[in-house]
Amino acid sequence: MIILIYDRNLMWAARLVQSARSLGHEAVMLSDHEVRPGDVAVVNLSDDASLLSSLVAGLRDQGSYVIGHAGHKEKPLLALGNEFGCDRVATNSEITHKFESLLPAV
């Protein structure tokens, strides 16, 4: 499975890439908002909302499963992920500790 990780926090994204690869997936770290082909996209919801809206829509249009994430206290950002149409919205803790269970069965 190809997992696209859209995040400007390179420390966080690098750890997530490593986690995805350790699970046997191909992972690509991206700091832009360009839609790229992939099976799953992990999107940091604390980024620019105007750019995230079109990114999530473009990823969904191409058939990617989109996971949006933010801190557990950032309820407005988590709600925004649902509003933008993310398939799944998760807290940062869930991404860190339950990443594999968040991925769709492919």
C-alpha positions in Angstrom: 0.0 0.0 0.0 1.3 3.5 -0.8 0.8 5.9 2.1 1.2 9.6 1.5 2.0 11.7 4.6 1.2 15.4 4.2 2.8 17.2 7.1 5.0 20.3 7.4 6.4 19.0 10.8 9.2 17.0 9.4 10.1 15.4 12.7 6.6 14.0 13.1 6.3 13.0 9.5 9.6 11.2 9.4 8.5 9.0 12.4 5.2 8.3 10.7 7.1 7.3 7.5 9.2 5.0 9.5 6.1 3.4 11.2 4.4 2.9 7.8 7.5 1.3 6.4 8.0 -1.0 9.4 4.4 -2.3 8.6 5.5 -3.1 5.1 4.0 -0.2 3.3 5.6 2.3 0.9 5.5 5.7 2.5 6.1 9.2 1.0 6.6 12.3 3.1 5.1 15.5 1.5 5.2 19.1 2.8 3.1 20.6 -0.1 -0.6 20.3 -0.9 -0.2 18.6 -4.3 -2.5 15.6 -4.9 -0.4 12.6 -5.7 -1.4 9.0 -6.3 -1.6 6.8 -3.3 -3.8 4.4 -1.5 -3.9 6.2 1.8 -3.2 9.9 2.7 -2.5 11.1 6.2 -3.1 14.8 6.5 -2.2 17.1 9.4 -5.4 19.1 10.1 -3.4 21.9 11.7 -2.2 23.1 8.3 -3.8 25.9 6.3 -7.6 25.1 6.1 -8.1 26.7 2.7 -5.4 24.4 1.2 -6.5 21.3 3.1 -10.1 21.5 1.8 -9.0 21.2 -1.8 -6.3 18.6 -0.9 -8.7 16.3 0.8 -11.3 16.7 -2.0 -8.6 15.9 -4.6 -7.4 12.9 -2.8 -10.9 11.5 -2.3 -11.7 12.2 -6.0 -8.8 9.9 -7.0 -9.9 7.2 -4.6 -7.4 7.7 -1.8 -8.5 6.8 1.8 -7.9 10.0 3.8 -7.0 10.1 7.5 -7.0 13.6 9.0 -5.3 14.1 12.4 -4.9 16.7 15.1 -4.3 16.9 18.8 -7.0 15.5 21.1 -7.7 19.0 22.5 -8.0 20.5 19.0 -11.7 19.6 18.6 -12.4 22.3 16.0 -9.6 20.9 13.8 -10.9 17.3 14.2 -14.4 18.6 13.2 -12.9 20.3 10.2 -11.5 17.0 9.1 -15.0 15.6 9.1 -16.3 18.6 7.3 -13.7 18.3 4.6 -14.7 14.7 4.0 -11.8 12.7 5.6 -12.7 9.0 5.7 -11.3 8.9 9.2 -10.3 11.5 11.7 -7.9 10.6 14.5 -6.0 12.2 17.3 -2.2 12.4 17.1 -2.1 9.8 19.9 -4.1 7.4 17.8 -1.8 7.9 14.8 1.2 7.2 17.0 -0.1 4.2 18.9 -2.8 2.7 16.7 -1.6 3.5 13.2 -2.0 0.1 11.8 -5.6 -0.2 13.0 -6.5 3.1 11.3 -5.5 1.8 7.9 -8.2 0.5 5.6 -8.3 -3.2 4.7 -7.0 -3.4 1.2 
